[in-house]
């Protein structure tokens, strides 16, 4: 295994760990708004690490550019989607859970 | 290398399964939509790994579509409610 392969495997493994951490946050956080945090931030960072690891393995520069494009689109969709869901949730009257003790 | 990527794709698939379970056992309205974002990101990651494992560059385009679909699905959920709910006073 070349050093580049090892770096790629490490980055992909770290990305998968962040995905698992995000899903754990989805299950264990008390409030839907904090669950939104977990999904939007941890999962997208995991995707960033996976994209970075796969970009090390790319054969040509345009493949790496396409991976970068996928990453940017995923970040922007997370930003937009998070804001929309948050605004609707707050307008429906759901107050944020400030002491973390659940409903 | 392929073994590591296949293992990562399998773990991410289990991740997606947990998200689907969470979507089925959701109680309130917003909790139905949260796993959609997760599934979009998850599906993109799995497809990117599969594109590398199977040497199939077309799977990267599908991953791009899934990443955009996550935004569209949350937009579809909130669009109808956005204009009907009263605006919050800051």
N, CA and C atoms of all chains as a GROMACS GRO file, in nm:
protein
  579
    1UNK      N    1   0.084  -0.120   0.000
    1UNK     CA    2   0.000   0.000   0.000
    1UNK      C    3   0.087   0.124   0.000
    2UNK      N    4   0.072   0.204  -0.098
    2UNK     CA    5   0.153   0.326  -0.107
    2UNK      C    6   0.109   0.425   0.000
    3UNK      N    7   0.195   0.523   0.032
    3UNK     CA    8   0.155   0.624   0.132
    3UNK      C    9   0.029   0.699   0.093
    4UNK      N   10   0.012   0.721  -0.038
    4UNK     CA   11  -0.111   0.791  -0.080
    4UNK      C   12  -0.234   0.707  -0.053
    5UNK      N   13  -0.223   0.575  -0.074
    5UNK     CA   14  -0.334   0.486  -0.042
    5UNK      C   15  -0.365   0.487   0.107
    6UNK      N   16  -0.258   0.491   0.187
    6UNK     CA   17  -0.278   0.491   0.331
    6UNK      C   18  -0.346   0.618   0.377
    7UNK      N   19  -0.303   0.731   0.321
    7UNK     CA   20  -0.367   0.859   0.355
    7UNK      C   21  -0.513   0.858   0.314
    8UNK      N   22  -0.540   0.805   0.196
    8UNK     CA   23  -0.677   0.800   0.147
    8UNK      C   24  -0.763   0.713   0.238
    9UNK      N   25  -0.710   0.598   0.279
    9UNK     CA   26  -0.786   0.509   0.366
    9UNK      C   27  -0.812   0.574   0.502
   10UNK      N   28  -0.712   0.646   0.554
   10UNK     CA   29  -0.730   0.714   0.682
   10UNK      C   30  -0.837   0.822   0.674
   11UNK      N   31  -0.835   0.899   0.565
   11UNK     CA   32  -0.934   1.006   0.549
   11UNK      C   33  -1.074   0.949   0.534
   12UNK      N   34  -1.088   0.843   0.456
   12UNK     CA   35  -1.221   0.783   0.438
   12UNK      C   36  -1.269   0.724   0.571
   13UNK      N   37  -1.178   0.660   0.646
   13UNK     CA   38  -1.218   0.606   0.776
   13UNK      C   39  -1.261   0.713   0.873
   14UNK      N   40  -1.187   0.825   0.876
   14UNK     CA   41  -1.227   0.935   0.963
   14UNK      C   42  -1.362   0.992   0.920
   15UNK      N   43  -1.386   1.001   0.789
   15UNK     CA   44  -1.514   1.049   0.740
   15UNK      C   45  -1.629   0.960   0.783
   16UNK      N   46  -1.608   0.829   0.777
   16UNK     CA   47  -1.713   0.736   0.818
   16UNK      C   48  -1.739   0.750   0.968
   17UNK      N   49  -1.632   0.774   1.047
   17UNK     CA   50  -1.651   0.796   1.191
   17UNK      C   51  -1.736   0.918   1.218
   18UNK      N   52  -1.714   1.025   1.140
   18UNK     CA   53  -1.795   1.145   1.159
   18UNK      C   54  -1.940   1.120   1.120
   19UNK      N   55  -1.962   1.040   1.016
   19UNK     CA   56  -2.099   1.004   0.980
   19UNK      C   57  -2.167   0.931   1.095
   20UNK      N   58  -2.094   0.836   1.156
   20UNK     CA   59  -2.151   0.762   1.268
   20UNK      C   60  -2.179   0.854   1.386
   21UNK      N   61  -2.088   0.951   1.408
   21UNK     CA   62  -2.112   1.046   1.517
   21UNK      C   63  -2.236   1.130   1.490
   22UNK      N   64  -2.257   1.169   1.365
   22UNK     CA   65  -2.375   1.247   1.331
   22UNK      C   66  -2.503   1.169   1.352
   23UNK      N   67  -2.503   1.041   1.316
   23UNK     CA   68  -2.622   0.959   1.336
   23UNK      C   69  -2.646   0.935   1.485
   24UNK      N   70  -2.538   0.920   1.560
   24UNK     CA   71  -2.553   0.906   1.705
   24UNK      C   72  -2.615   1.032   1.764
   25UNK      N   73  -2.575   1.148   1.713
   25UNK     CA   74  -2.636   1.272   1.757
   25UNK      C   75  -2.783   1.279   1.720
   26UNK      N   76  -2.816   1.227   1.602
   26UNK     CA   77  -2.956   1.226   1.560
   26UNK      C   78  -3.040   1.145   1.657
   27UNK      N   79  -2.985   1.035   1.705
   27UNK     CA   80  -3.063   0.947   1.793
   27UNK      C   81  -3.070   1.004   1.934
   28UNK      N   82  -2.958   1.059   1.984
   28UNK     CA   83  -2.949   1.085   2.126
   28UNK      C   84  -2.980   1.227   2.168
   29UNK      N   85  -2.980   1.323   2.077
   29UNK     CA   86  -3.006   1.460   2.118
   29UNK      C   87  -3.152   1.477   2.157
   30UNK      N   88  -3.181   1.563   2.256
   30UNK     CA   89  -3.317   1.572   2.307
   30UNK      C   90  -3.413   1.648   2.220
   31UNK      N   91  -3.363   1.734   2.134
   31UNK     CA   92  -3.446   1.835   2.071
   31UNK      C   93  -3.429   1.825   1.920
   32UNK      N   94  -3.534   1.842   1.839
   32UNK     CA   95  -3.514   1.837   1.694
   32UNK      C   96  -3.418   1.942   1.641
   33UNK      N   97  -3.410   2.057   1.711
   33UNK     CA   98  -3.321   2.161   1.661
   33UNK      C   99  -3.175   2.122   1.680
   34UNK      N  100  -3.144   2.056   1.791
   34UNK     CA  101  -3.005   2.013   1.809
   34UNK      C  102  -2.974   1.893   1.721
   35UNK      N  103  -3.077   1.814   1.688
   35UNK     CA  104  -3.055   1.705   1.593
   35UNK      C  105  -3.020   1.760   1.456
   36UNK      N  106  -3.080   1.875   1.425
   36UNK     CA  107  -3.049   1.941   1.298
   36UNK      C  108  -2.902   1.980   1.292
   37UNK      N  109  -2.852   2.028   1.408
   37UNK     CA  110  -2.709   2.059   1.418
   37UNK      C  111  -2.624   1.938   1.383
   38UNK      N  112  -2.660   1.826   1.445
   38UNK     CA  113  -2.579   1.705   1.427
   38UNK      C  114  -2.577   1.664   1.280
   39UNK      N  115  -2.692   1.669   1.216
   39UNK     CA  116  -2.698   1.622   1.078
   39UNK      C  117  -2.625   1.718   0.986
   40UNK      N  118  -2.652   1.846   1.003
   40UNK     CA  119  -2.597   1.942   0.906
   40UNK      C  120  -2.448   1.954   0.921
   41UNK      N  121  -2.396   1.949   1.043
   41UNK     CA  122  -2.253   1.974   1.059
   41UNK      C  123  -2.170   1.847   1.053
   42UNK      N  124  -2.204   1.747   1.135
   42UNK     CA  125  -2.118   1.630   1.144
   42UNK      C  126  -2.120   1.549   1.015
   43UNK      N  127  -2.239   1.532   0.957
   43UNK     CA  128  -2.247   1.453   0.836
   43UNK      C  129  -2.177   1.520   0.720
   44UNK      N  130  -2.190   1.652   0.710
   44UNK     CA  131  -2.123   1.719   0.600
   44UNK      C  132  -1.973   1.719   0.617
   45UNK      N  133  -1.926   1.727   0.740
   45UNK     CA  134  -1.782   1.716   0.760
   45UNK      C  135  -1.734   1.577   0.726
   46UNK      N  136  -1.814   1.475   0.759
   46UNK     CA  137  -1.778   1.339   0.720
   46UNK      C  138  -1.772   1.324   0.569
   47UNK      N  139  -1.869   1.387   0.500
   47UNK     CA  140  -1.866   1.380   0.354
   47UNK      C  141  -1.743   1.453   0.300
   48UNK      N  142  -1.704   1.563   0.364
   48UNK     CA  143  -1.585   1.635   0.320
   48UNK      C  144  -1.461   1.547   0.331
   49UNK      N  145  -1.451   1.474   0.443
   49UNK     CA  146  -1.333   1.389   0.460
   49UNK      C  147  -1.333   1.274   0.360
   50UNK      N  148  -1.453   1.219   0.333
   50UNK     CA  149  -1.461   1.109   0.235
   50UNK      C  150  -1.423   1.160   0.097
   51UNK      N  151  -1.472   1.280   0.061
   51UNK     CA  152  -1.438   1.338  -0.070
   51UNK      C  153  -1.289   1.364  -0.080
   52UNK      N  154  -1.230   1.413   0.029
   52UNK     CA  155  -1.086   1.440   0.030
   52UNK      C  156  -1.007   1.311   0.013
   53UNK      N  157  -1.053   1.207   0.083
   53UNK     CA  158  -0.984   1.079   0.069
   53UNK      C  159  -0.995   1.021  -0.070
   54UNK      N  160  -1.113   1.039  -0.133
   54UNK     CA  161  -1.129   0.985  -0.268
   54UNK      C  162  -1.058   1.072  -0.371
   55UNK      N  163  -1.042   1.201  -0.342
   55UNK     CA  164  -0.971   1.287  -0.437
   55UNK      C  165  -0.824   1.251  -0.445
   56UNK      N  166  -0.770   1.192  -0.337
   56UNK     CA  167  -0.632   1.143  -0.342
   56UNK      C  168  -0.618   1.027  -0.439
   57UNK      N  169  -0.730   0.957  -0.461
   57UNK     CA  170  -0.726   0.838  -0.546
   57UNK      C  171  -0.764   0.869  -0.689
   58UNK      N  172  -0.797   0.995  -0.719
   58UNK     CA  173  -0.849   1.025  -0.851
   58UNK      C  174  -0.740   1.010  -0.956
   59UNK      N  175  -0.782   0.972  -1.078
   59UNK     CA  176  -0.685   0.948  -1.184
   59UNK      C  177  -0.647   1.076  -1.257
   60UNK      N  178  -0.742   1.166  -1.270
   60UNK     CA  179  -0.715   1.288  -1.346
   60UNK      C  180  -0.768   1.407  -1.268
   61UNK      N  181  -0.728   1.528  -1.308
   61UNK     CA  182  -0.768   1.644  -1.231
   61UNK      C  183  -0.917   1.673  -1.244
   62UNK      N  184  -0.977   1.634  -1.358
   62UNK     CA  185  -1.119   1.665  -1.371
   62UNK      C  186  -1.205   1.576  -1.282
   63UNK      N  187  -1.156   1.457  -1.248
   63UNK     CA  188  -1.231   1.374  -1.152
   63UNK      C  189  -1.229   1.437  -1.015
   64UNK      N  190  -1.112   1.487  -0.974
   64UNK     CA  191  -1.102   1.554  -0.845
   64UNK      C  192  -1.187   1.681  -0.843
   65UNK      N  193  -1.194   1.750  -0.959
   65UNK     CA  194  -1.277   1.871  -0.965
   65UNK      C  195  -1.424   1.836  -0.951
   66UNK      N  196  -1.466   1.723  -1.007
   66UNK     CA  197  -1.605   1.682  -0.994
   66UNK      C  198  -1.636   1.647  -0.849
   67UNK      N  199  -1.541   1.582  -0.781
   67UNK     CA  200  -1.561   1.551  -0.639
   67UNK      C  201  -1.574   1.678  -0.558
   68UNK      N  202  -1.492   1.777  -0.590
   68UNK     CA  203  -1.501   1.906  -0.521
   68UNK      C  204  -1.636   1.971  -0.544
   69UNK      N  205  -1.686   1.960  -0.666
   69UNK     CA  206  -1.817   2.016  -0.698
   69UNK      C  207  -1.926   1.948  -0.616
   70UNK      N  208  -1.918   1.817  -0.603
   70UNK     CA  209  -2.017   1.744  -0.523
   70UNK      C  210  -2.013   1.793  -0.379
   71UNK      N  211  -1.893   1.815  -0.328
   71UNK     CA  212  -1.879   1.862  -0.191
   71UNK      C  213  -1.943   1.999  -0.173
   72UNK      N  214  -1.918   2.089  -0.267
   72UNK     CA  215  -1.972   2.224  -0.255
   72UNK      C  216  -2.125   2.222  -0.263
   73UNK      N  217  -2.179   2.141  -0.355
   73UNK     CA  218  -2.325   2.133  -0.368
   73UNK      C  219  -2.386   2.076  -0.240
   74UNK      N  220  -2.320   1.976  -0.182
   74UNK     CA  221  -2.373   1.917  -0.059
   74UNK      C  222  -2.371   2.018   0.056
   75UNK      N  223  -2.264   2.098   0.065
   75UNK     CA  224  -2.258   2.200   0.170
   75UNK      C  225  -2.368   2.303   0.153
   76UNK      N  226  -2.387   2.348   0.028
   76UNK     CA  227  -2.488   2.451   0.007
   76UNK      C  228  -2.628   2.397   0.033
   77UNK      N  229  -2.654   2.273  -0.007
   77UNK     CA  230  -2.786   2.217   0.018
   77UNK      C  231  -2.809   2.197   0.168
   78UNK      N  232  -2.703   2.167   0.242
   78UNK     CA  233  -2.719   2.154   0.386
   78UNK      C  234  -2.750   2.288   0.450
   79UNK      N  235  -2.684   2.393   0.403
   79UNK     CA  236  -2.709   2.526   0.458
   79UNK      C  237  -2.853   2.569   0.432
   80UNK      N  238  -2.896   2.555   0.307
   80UNK     CA  239  -3.031   2.598   0.271
   80UNK      C  240  -3.136   2.515   0.344
   81UNK      N  241  -3.118   2.384   0.340
   81UNK     CA  242  -3.216   2.296   0.402
   81UNK      C  243  -3.226   2.316   0.551
   82UNK      N  244  -3.112   2.335   0.617
   82UNK     CA  245  -3.113   2.356   0.762
   82UNK      C  246  -3.188   2.483   0.798
   83UNK      N  247  -3.159   2.589   0.725
   83UNK     CA  248  -3.224   2.716   0.756
   83UNK      C  249  -3.375   2.708   0.736
   84UNK      N  250  -3.417   2.645   0.627
   84UNK     CA  251  -3.561   2.634   0.600
   84UNK      C  252  -3.632   2.553   0.708
   85UNK      N  253  -3.575   2.438   0.740
   85UNK     CA  254  -3.640   2.351   0.840
   85UNK      C  255  -3.643   2.420   0.975
   86UNK      N  256  -3.536   2.490   1.008
   86UNK     CA  257  -3.531   2.560   1.136
   86UNK      C  258  -3.636   2.669   1.143
   87UNK      N  259  -3.650   2.748   1.036
   87UNK     CA  260  -3.747   2.857   1.038
   87UNK      C  261  -3.889   2.804   1.050
   88UNK      N  262  -3.919   2.697   0.976
   88UNK     CA  263  -4.055   2.642   0.983
   88UNK      C  264  -4.080   2.585   1.121
   89UNK      N  265  -3.981   2.519   1.178
   89UNK     CA  266  -3.998   2.460   1.309
   89UNK      C  267  -4.020   2.567   1.416
   90UNK      N  268  -3.949   2.679   1.406
   90UNK     CA  269  -3.969   2.786   1.503
   90UNK      C  270  -4.101   2.856   1.483
   91UNK      N  271  -4.143   2.871   1.358
   91UNK     CA  272  -4.270   2.936   1.334
   91UNK      C  273  -4.386   2.850   1.377
   92UNK      N  274  -4.366   2.718   1.379
   92UNK     CA  275  -4.472   2.632   1.427
   92UNK      C  276  -4.481   2.632   1.577
   93UNK      N  277  -4.395   2.708   1.644
   93UNK     CA  278  -4.410   2.726   1.787
   93UNK      C  279  -4.321   2.639   1.870
   94UNK      N  280  -4.229   2.568   1.809
   94UNK     CA  281  -4.144   2.479   1.887
   94UNK      C  282  -4.027   2.558   1.941
   95UNK      N  283  -4.023   2.581   2.070
   95UNK     CA  284  -3.916   2.659   2.128
   95UNK      C  285  -3.791   2.573   2.142
   96UNK      N  286  -3.672   2.632   2.131
   96UNK     CA  287  -3.550   2.553   2.150
   96UNK      C  288  -3.537   2.505   2.293
   97UNK      N  289  -3.480   2.388   2.310
   97UNK     CA  290  -3.469   2.324   2.441
   97UNK      C  291  -3.339   2.370   2.503
   98UNK      N  292  -3.344   2.463   2.596
   98UNK     CA  293  -3.220   2.526   2.641
   98UNK      C  294  -3.151   2.449   2.753
   99UNK      N  295  -3.222   2.362   2.826
   99UNK     CA  296  -3.151   2.292   2.931
   99UNK      C  297  -3.128   2.145   2.900
  100UNK      N  298  -3.171   2.104   2.780
  100UNK     CA  299  -3.134   1.971   2.736
  100UNK      C  300  -3.203   1.858   2.805
  101UNK      N  301  -3.322   1.885   2.858
  101UNK     CA  302  -3.387   1.776   2.929
  101UNK      C  303  -3.502   1.717   2.851
  102UNK      N  304  -3.515   1.751   2.722
  102UNK     CA  305  -3.618   1.689   2.640
  102UNK      C  306  -3.751   1.758   2.653
  103UNK      N  307  -3.850   1.699   2.589
  103UNK     CA  308  -3.983   1.761   2.586
  103UNK      C  309  -4.043   1.768   2.725
  104UNK      N  310  -0.695  -0.171  -0.080
  104UNK     CA  311  -0.766  -0.041  -0.088
  104UNK      C  312  -0.914  -0.061  -0.114
  105UNK      N  313  -0.944  -0.155  -0.204
  105UNK     CA  314  -1.085  -0.179  -0.234
  105UNK      C  315  -1.157  -0.235  -0.112
  106UNK      N  316  -1.084  -0.315  -0.032
  106UNK     CA  317  -1.147  -0.372   0.088
  106UNK      C  318  -1.186  -0.262   0.185
  107UNK      N  319  -1.095  -0.165   0.204
  107UNK     CA  320  -1.125  -0.055   0.297
  107UNK      C  321  -1.246   0.023   0.249
  108UNK      N  322  -1.250   0.051   0.120
  108UNK     CA  323  -1.361   0.129   0.067
  108UNK      C  324  -1.492   0.052   0.075
  109UNK      N  325  -1.487  -0.078   0.050
  109UNK     CA  326  -1.610  -0.159   0.060
  109UNK      C  327  -1.661  -0.163   0.203
  110UNK      N  328  -1.568  -0.176   0.297
  110UNK     CA  329  -1.606  -0.176   0.438
  110UNK      C  330  -1.669  -0.044   0.477
  111UNK      N  331  -1.610   0.066   0.430
  111UNK     CA  332  -1.666   0.199   0.459
  111UNK      C  333  -1.805   0.213   0.400
  112UNK      N  334  -1.825   0.162   0.277
  112UNK     CA  335  -1.956   0.172   0.214
  112UNK      C  336  -2.059   0.090   0.291
  113UNK      N  337  -2.019  -0.026   0.344
  113UNK     CA  338  -2.112  -0.108   0.420
  113UNK      C  339  -2.152  -0.039   0.550
  114UNK      N  340  -2.055   0.024   0.617
  114UNK     CA  341  -2.086   0.094   0.742
  114UNK      C  342  -2.180   0.210   0.714
  115UNK      N  343  -2.157   0.281   0.603
  115UNK     CA  344  -2.245   0.392   0.570
  115UNK      C  345  -2.384   0.343   0.534
  116UNK      N  346  -2.393   0.223   0.476
  116UNK     CA  347  -2.525   0.168   0.444
  116UNK      C  348  -2.602   0.139   0.573
  117UNK      N  349  -2.533   0.086   0.674
  117UNK     CA  350  -2.598   0.065   0.804
  117UNK      C  351  -2.640   0.196   0.865
  118UNK      N  352  -2.556   0.298   0.847
  118UNK     CA  353  -2.590   0.433   0.892
  118UNK      C  354  -2.722   0.480   0.832
  119UNK      N  355  -2.737   0.458   0.700
  119UNK     CA  356  -2.859   0.495   0.633
  119UNK      C  357  -2.978   0.417   0.684
  120UNK      N  358  -2.955   0.291   0.721
  120UNK     CA  359  -3.063   0.211   0.777
  120UNK      C  360  -3.113   0.266   0.909
  121UNK      N  361  -3.019   0.314   0.992
  121UNK     CA  362  -3.058   0.376   1.119
  121UNK      C  363  -3.139   0.502   1.092
  122UNK      N  364  -3.101   0.578   0.990
  122UNK     CA  365  -3.174   0.700   0.957
  122UNK      C  366  -3.315   0.667   0.912
  123UNK      N  367  -3.331   0.561   0.834
  123UNK     CA  368  -3.465   0.522   0.789
  123UNK      C  369  -3.551   0.479   0.907
  124UNK      N  370  -3.491   0.405   1.000
  124UNK     CA  371  -3.565   0.366   1.121
  124UNK      C  372  -3.609   0.486   1.200
  125UNK      N  373  -3.519   0.586   1.208
  125UNK     CA  374  -3.552   0.709   1.280
  125UNK      C  375  -3.666   0.783   1.213
  126UNK      N  376  -3.669   0.776   1.080
  126UNK     CA  377  -3.775   0.843   1.008
  126UNK      C  378  -3.908   0.773   1.031
  127UNK      N  379  -3.907   0.642   1.046
  127UNK     CA  380  -4.031   0.568   1.066
  127UNK      C  381  -4.087   0.588   1.205
  128UNK      N  382  -3.998   0.608   1.305
  128UNK     CA  383  -4.046   0.621   1.442
  128UNK      C  384  -4.055   0.766   1.485
  129UNK      N  385  -4.059   0.858   1.389
  129UNK     CA  386  -4.065   0.999   1.425
  129UNK      C  387  -4.202   1.035   1.476
  130UNK      N  388  -4.205   1.133   1.565
  130UNK     CA  389  -4.332   1.170   1.625
  130UNK      C  390  -4.388   1.298   1.566
  131UNK      N  391  -4.310   1.405   1.569
  131UNK     CA  392  -4.363   1.533   1.524
  131UNK      C  393  -4.326   1.555   1.378
  132UNK      N  394  -4.374   1.668   1.322
  132UNK     CA  395  -4.358   1.691   1.180
  132UNK      C  396  -4.215   1.714   1.137
  133UNK      N  397  -4.142   1.793   1.216
  133UNK     CA  398  -4.006   1.827   1.175
  133UNK      C  399  -3.916   1.703   1.179
  134UNK      N  400  -3.942   1.614   1.272
  134UNK     CA  401  -3.857   1.496   1.286
  134UNK      C  402  -3.869   1.401   1.168
  135UNK      N  403  -3.975   1.418   1.088
  135UNK     CA  404  -3.984   1.335   0.968
  135UNK      C  405  -3.885   1.378   0.862
  136UNK      N  406  -3.848   1.505   0.865
  136UNK     CA  407  -3.770   1.561   0.755
  136UNK      C  408  -3.620   1.557   0.783
  137UNK      N  409  -3.583   1.556   0.913
  137UNK     CA  410  -3.440   1.558   0.944
  137UNK      C  411  -3.362   1.442   0.884
  138UNK      N  412  -3.413   1.318   0.890
  138UNK     CA  413  -3.334   1.211   0.829
  138UNK      C  414  -3.320   1.225   0.678
  139UNK      N  415  -3.402   1.310   0.613
  139UNK     CA  416  -3.386   1.328   0.469
  139UNK      C  417  -3.252   1.390   0.435
  140UNK      N  418  -3.213   1.490   0.514
  140UNK     CA  419  -3.083   1.552   0.491
  140UNK      C  420  -2.971   1.450   0.511
  141UNK      N  421  -2.988   1.371   0.618
  141UNK     CA  422  -2.886   1.270   0.646
  141UNK      C  423  -2.878   1.169   0.534
  142UNK      N  424  -2.994   1.126   0.482
  142UNK     CA  425  -2.994   1.025   0.376
  142UNK      C  426  -2.932   1.080   0.249
  143UNK      N  427  -2.955   1.210   0.221
  143UNK     CA  428  -2.894   1.268   0.102
  143UNK      C  429  -2.743   1.266   0.109
  144UNK      N  430  -2.689   1.308   0.224
  144UNK     CA  431  -2.544   1.309   0.240
  144UNK      C  432  -2.487   1.168   0.240
  145UNK      N  433  -2.559   1.079   0.308
  145UNK     CA  434  -2.518   0.939   0.316
  145UNK      C  435  -2.513   0.874   0.179
  146UNK      N  436  -2.619   0.897   0.100
  146UNK     CA  437  -2.626   0.837  -0.033
  146UNK      C  438  -2.515   0.890  -0.122
  147UNK      N  439  -2.485   1.019  -0.110
  147UNK     CA  440  -2.375   1.075  -0.187
  147UNK      C  441  -2.243   1.007  -0.152
  148UNK      N  442  -2.220   0.988  -0.022
  148UNK     CA  443  -2.094   0.927   0.019
  148UNK      C  444  -2.084   0.783  -0.029
  149UNK      N  445  -2.195   0.707  -0.016
  149UNK     CA  446  -2.193   0.567  -0.060
  149UNK      C  447  -2.169   0.558  -0.210
  150UNK      N  448  -2.234   0.647  -0.286
  150UNK     CA  449  -2.218   0.642  -0.431
  150UNK      C  450  -2.077   0.681  -0.473
  151UNK      N  451  -2.017   0.777  -0.402
  151UNK     CA  452  -1.880   0.814  -0.435
  151UNK      C  453  -1.784   0.699  -0.408
  152UNK      N  454  -1.807   0.628  -0.296
  152UNK     CA  455  -1.723   0.512  -0.267
  152UNK      C  456  -1.743   0.402  -0.371
  153UNK      N  457  -1.869   0.382  -0.412
  153UNK     CA  458  -1.896   0.279  -0.513
  153UNK      C  459  -1.834   0.316  -0.648
  154UNK      N  460  -1.832   0.447  -0.677
  154UNK     CA  461  -1.771   0.488  -0.803
  154UNK      C  462  -1.623   0.453  -0.806
  155UNK      N  463  -1.560   0.457  -0.689
  155UNK     CA  464  -1.418   0.423  -0.683
  155UNK      C  465  -1.397   0.273  -0.683
  156UNK      N  466  -1.488   0.199  -0.614
  156UNK     CA  467  -1.472   0.054  -0.604
  156UNK      C  468  -1.495  -0.012  -0.739
  157UNK      N  469  -1.605   0.025  -0.806
  157UNK     CA  470  -1.644  -0.044  -0.928
  157UNK      C  471  -1.586   0.024  -1.052
  158UNK      N  472  -1.511   0.133  -1.032
  158UNK     CA  473  -1.449   0.205  -1.144
  158UNK      C  474  -1.554   0.251  -1.243
  159UNK      N  475  -1.657   0.317  -1.188
  159UNK     CA  476  -1.773   0.358  -1.266
  159UNK      C  477  -1.788   0.509  -1.248
  160UNK      N  478  -1.738   0.590  -1.340
  160UNK     CA  479  -1.742   0.736  -1.317
  160UNK      C  480  -1.883   0.793  -1.317
  161UNK      N  481  -1.980   0.720  -1.376
  161UNK     CA  482  -2.116   0.774  -1.381
  161UNK      C  483  -2.179   0.783  -1.243
  162UNK      N  484  -2.130   0.702  -1.149
  162UNK     CA  485  -2.189   0.706  -1.015
  162UNK      C  486  -2.161   0.839  -0.946
  163UNK      N  487  -2.057   0.911  -0.989
  163UNK     CA  488  -2.030   1.041  -0.928
  163UNK      C  489  -2.136   1.142  -0.968
  164UNK      N  490  -2.186   1.130  -1.092
  164UNK     CA  491  -2.294   1.221  -1.133
  164UNK      C  492  -2.419   1.194  -1.052
  165UNK      N  493  -2.446   1.067  -1.025
  165UNK     CA  494  -2.564   1.033  -0.945
  165UNK      C  495  -2.547   1.085  -0.803
  166UNK      N  496  -2.424   1.081  -0.751
  166UNK     CA  497  -2.398   1.136  -0.618
  166UNK      C  498  -2.425   1.286  -0.615
  167UNK      N  499  -2.391   1.354  -0.725
  167UNK     CA  500  -2.420   1.498  -0.734
  167UNK      C  501  -2.570   1.523  -0.731
  168UNK      N  502  -2.645   1.438  -0.801
  168UNK     CA  503  -2.790   1.456  -0.803
  168UNK      C  504  -2.848   1.434  -0.664
  169UNK      N  505  -2.799   1.334  -0.593
  169UNK     CA  506  -2.851   1.308  -0.459
  169UNK      C  507  -2.821   1.423  -0.364
  170UNK      N  508  -2.703   1.483  -0.378
  170UNK     CA  509  -2.669   1.595  -0.291
  170UNK      C  510  -2.763   1.711  -0.315
  171UNK      N  511  -2.802   1.733  -0.443
  171UNK     CA  512  -2.897   1.840  -0.470
  171UNK      C  513  -3.038   1.807  -0.431
  172UNK      N  514  -3.073   1.677  -0.438
  172UNK     CA  515  -3.208   1.636  -0.402
  172UNK      C  516  -3.238   1.659  -0.255
  173UNK      N  517  -3.137   1.651  -0.171
  173UNK     CA  518  -3.159   1.674  -0.028
  173UNK      C  519  -3.210   1.816  -0.005
  174UNK      N  520  -3.152   1.912  -0.076
  174UNK     CA  521  -3.200   2.050  -0.062
  174UNK      C  522  -3.341   2.064  -0.116
  175UNK      N  523  -3.368   2.000  -0.229
  175UNK     CA  524  -3.500   2.012  -0.290
  175UNK      C  525  -3.608   1.951  -0.202
  176UNK      N  526  -3.574   1.841  -0.136
  176UNK     CA  527  -3.677   1.776  -0.054
  176UNK      C  528  -3.711   1.860   0.068
  177UNK      N  529  -3.609   1.925   0.128
  177UNK     CA  530  -3.642   2.011   0.242
  177UNK      C  531  -3.716   2.134   0.195
  178UNK      N  532  -3.686   2.181   0.075
  178UNK     CA  533  -3.761   2.293   0.019
  178UNK      C  534  -3.906   2.255  -0.004
  179UNK      N  535  -3.929   2.134  -0.054
  179UNK     CA  536  -4.066   2.089  -0.080
  179UNK      C  537  -4.144   2.077   0.050
  180UNK      N  538  -4.077   2.035   0.156
  180UNK     CA  539  -4.146   2.022   0.284
  180UNK      C  540  -4.187   2.158   0.338
  181UNK      N  541  -4.098   2.256   0.326
  181UNK     CA  542  -4.124   2.382   0.394
  181UNK      C  543  -4.198   2.482   0.309
  182UNK      N  544  -4.205   2.459   0.179
  182UNK     CA  545  -4.260   2.563   0.092
  182UNK      C  546  -4.405   2.592   0.125
  183UNK      N  547  -4.482   2.486   0.142
  183UNK     CA  548  -4.624   2.507   0.165
  183UNK      C  549  -4.650   2.571   0.300
  184UNK      N  550  -4.566   2.536   0.398
  184UNK     CA  551  -4.588   2.591   0.531
  184UNK      C  552  -4.534   2.732   0.545
  185UNK      N  553  -4.438   2.767   0.463
  185UNK     CA  554  -4.364   2.891   0.483
  185UNK      C  555  -4.456   3.012   0.476
  186UNK      N  556  -4.547   3.012   0.376
  186UNK     CA  557  -4.628   3.129   0.354
  186UNK      C  558  -4.752   3.131   0.441
  187UNK      N  559  -4.785   3.019   0.502
  187UNK     CA  560  -4.907   3.016   0.581
  187UNK      C  561  -4.883   3.046   0.727
  188UNK      N  562  -4.760   3.023   0.773
  188UNK     CA  563  -4.735   3.044   0.914
  188UNK      C  564  -4.701   3.190   0.938
  189UNK      N  565  -4.739   3.244   1.055
  189UNK     CA  566  -4.709   3.384   1.082
  189UNK      C  567  -4.560   3.403   1.106
  190UNK      N  568  -4.514   3.520   1.070
  190UNK     CA  569  -4.373   3.550   1.087
  190UNK      C  570  -4.342   3.577   1.233
  191UNK      N  571  -4.225   3.533   1.276
  191UNK     CA  572  -4.188   3.552   1.415
  191UNK      C  573  -4.140   3.693   1.437
  192UNK      N  574  -4.172   3.751   1.553
  192UNK     CA  575  -4.115   3.881   1.586
  192UNK      C  576  -3.982   3.858   1.652
  193UNK      N  577  -3.878   3.920   1.600
  193UNK     CA  578  -3.742   3.897   1.652
  193UNK      C  579  -3.718   3.973   1.780
   0.00000   0.00000   0.00000
